[in-house]
């Protein structure tokens, strides 16, 4: 039941994010500061480190879940297990949003070489980048 509530929460969040029109897509030759946060959270999921993954989540997630373990379970059972099971990831383009956030494309390679694309929404909270939401889908028609 918790995963259905989580899915509604994520969908509602991205409906709101879609209203804030992104600025032109950009890529940077050097690592952007929010990419460290994404990499840290992905690695925390791979390591099954609930407190580590939770520490990179935005305040709304931290307020919505009673513990890092509850957050971790909701993410994994909510259809995001491909992140935990991924063997590598790389960064694609990103878009800065008008609310001073960013949407970053992340490509993930699964344990059986299946490909996924994730759109990470991040925003600075008190000077630190935090994950506000993630949309994940299996990449169609792309082979390794």
Secondary structure, DSSP 8 states (H G I E B T S, - for coil): -HHHHHHHHHHHHHHHHHHS-EEEEE--SS--HHHHHHHHHHHHHHTT-HHHHHHTB-HHHHHH-SSHHHHHHHHIIIIIHHHHH-SEEEEEEEEEETTSEEEEEEEEE-TTS-EEEEEEEEEEETTEEEEEEEEEEE-TT---
